[in-house]
Each structure stands twice: as C-alpha cells, then as structure tokens.
Amino acid sequence: RALCYHVLGKVHGCWTPLPRTLKDYISSPKPNGYRSLHTTVLVGTQPLEVQIRTLEMHNVAEHGAAAHWLYKEMPRGDSSLPWLQIIRQWNDQVESAHDFVRLVREELLGTRVFVFTRNGRILNLARGATLLDAACLLRAPNLDSHGGLVNGMPAAPSTVLQNGDIV
C-alpha cells in the first residue's frame, strides 16, 4: 500500500499530473473491494491514465475478490506476462521498498529523462542529456557559451539534466 503511494509520487515527479484526475481507491475502496490509485499525466502533449496497484489488488480488479486467494496458492511461474515475472522476482529478492522502486526506475524507466520548459512543455530526452541537448531540441538561439537556466539557476551547457528539471 505504501509502495503504491511512493510510485504515485514518482509518476507525478516524472510527468505533469492533470488537475482533479487523482482517484484514491486504496484509502476509499469501492464496495466490491476494488483498490487502486488512478491518475492522468501528460506525456508530451498526450494524456495518459496510470493505474497503480499491487499484484494482489490487480487480481481483485481483474478477477474479483476470490482471485486474492488464488494468487496466494498459484505457483510463481504461472504468469503469462514476462515483465510481471521479473517484478515478482525483484519483489522476492529486494529487501526494501526504496530498493524495489530504484530497480523499477533504473531497469524499466532508466533510459529516458523528462524535463520541463518554463512554459510547461515536456521534453523526452535520452538519459545523460545536457542543457545543450535540450536547447538544440528547442532550437533555442539564446544559449551561449555561458549556458542557460536549470531550475531557475545559471547552468553550463554541459549540465546533465535530471527528471523534473525546468529548463
């Protein structure tokens, strides 16, 4: 449950959440037992609905409340989703929620960095991209050898950008 909220924070840290789209069915489950977090974020210019839940919550959502008990007795290799098997292995091997989220971020989300322009545009760049890379993408003619601004502070063109930076 706490991990779901942690992941929600990470999602909102990577992409701009749309106002009034967060639905918290974990703290207020539906009468049928459905639990999940729903949010909508902007990926580029496209809205994307994200649902965050544990595997146990997913089984209830997909198959009803009885699925929880089925999951508990199901052999670990019975999933038809390879990425889900990887997540299960990580869940079994990793000792802390922090390390689990770090693994997901590095292995599943680790090749891209998402930064914002001052007017709210989202730039999808390769991990390791610099301020100069962002300026080239934006065709910003005013970036000189002294650099520009990252998060409102002066920065060199070689400054490596991080998720959530504002350029």
Solvent accessible surface area in square Angstrom, and as a share of the most:
residue,aa,sasa,rsa
1,R,152,0.55
2,A,82,0.63
3,L,45,0.23
4,C,4,0.03
5,Y,73,0.28
6,H,76,0.34
7,V,45,0.26
8,L,18,0.09
9,G,45,0.43
10,K,69,0.29
11,V,17,0.10
12,H,51,0.23
13,G,40,0.39
14,C,7,0.04
15,W,31,0.11
16,T,48,0.28
17,P,51,0.32
18,L,52,0.26
19,P,96,0.61
20,R,221,0.81
21,T,38,0.22
22,L,87,0.43
23,K,96,0.41
24,D,48,0.25
25,Y,48,0.18
26,I,4,0.02
27,S,65,0.42
28,S,74,0.48
29,P,68,0.43
30,K,88,0.37
31,P,149,0.94
32,N,109,0.56
33,G,34,0.32
34,Y,30,0.12
35,R,74,0.27
36,S,0,0.00
37,L,1,0.00
38,H,29,0.13
39,T,2,0.01
40,T,26,0.15
41,V,0,0.00
42,L,52,0.26
43,V,48,0.28
44,G,35,0.34
45,T,118,0.69
46,Q,121,0.54
47,P,83,0.52
48,L,89,0.44
49,E,99,0.44
50,V,27,0.15
51,Q,87,0.39
52,I,15,0.08
53,R,54,0.20
54,T,46,0.27
55,L,32,0.16
56,E,49,0.22
57,M,4,0.02
58,H,59,0.26
59,N,18,0.09
60,V,26,0.15
61,A,34,0.26
62,E,96,0.43
63,H,131,0.59
64,G,32,0.31
65,A,64,0.50
66,A,77,0.59
67,A,6,0.04
68,H,36,0.16
69,W,169,0.59
70,L,118,0.59
71,Y,33,0.13
72,K,116,0.49
73,E,148,0.67
74,M,55,0.25
75,P,85,0.54
76,R,110,0.40
77,G,58,0.55
78,D,87,0.45
79,S,20,0.13
80,S,104,0.67
81,L,77,0.38
82,P,93,0.58
83,W,139,0.49
84,L,22,0.11
85,Q,54,0.24
86,I,77,0.39
87,I,34,0.17
88,R,17,0.06
89,Q,100,0.45
90,W,34,0.12
91,N,89,0.46
92,D,88,0.46
93,Q,129,0.57
94,V,33,0.19
95,E,174,0.78
96,S,48,0.31
97,A,58,0.45
98,H,128,0.57
99,D,49,0.26
100,F,24,0.10
101,V,8,0.05
102,R,104,0.38
103,L,35,0.17
104,V,34,0.19
105,R,68,0.25
106,E,93,0.42
107,E,107,0.48
108,L,94,0.47
109,L,82,0.41
110,G,16,0.15
111,T,106,0.61
112,R,92,0.33
113,V,0,0.00
114,F,22,0.09
115,V,0,0.00
116,F,33,0.14
117,T,14,0.08
118,R,189,0.69
119,N,134,0.69
120,G,47,0.46
121,R,124,0.45
122,I,15,0.07
123,L,2,0.01
124,N,77,0.40
125,L,15,0.08
126,A,55,0.43
127,R,109,0.40
128,G,42,0.40
129,A,7,0.06
130,T,30,0.17
131,L,10,0.05
132,L,89,0.44
133,D,65,0.34
134,A,1,0.00
135,A,10,0.07
136,C,89,0.53
137,L,81,0.40
138,L,54,0.27
139,R,205,0.75
140,A,36,0.28
141,P,132,0.83
142,N,121,0.62
143,L,39,0.20
144,D,80,0.41
145,S,99,0.64
146,H,158,0.71
147,G,11,0.11
148,G,24,0.23
149,L,82,0.41
150,V,15,0.09
151,N,82,0.42
152,G,55,0.53
153,M,129,0.58
154,P,113,0.71
155,A,17,0.13
156,A,50,0.39
157,P,29,0.18
158,S,84,0.54
159,T,44,0.26
160,V,77,0.44
161,L,2,0.01
162,Q,98,0.44
163,N,37,0.19
164,G,28,0.27
165,D,15,0.08
166,I,78,0.39
167,V,21,0.12
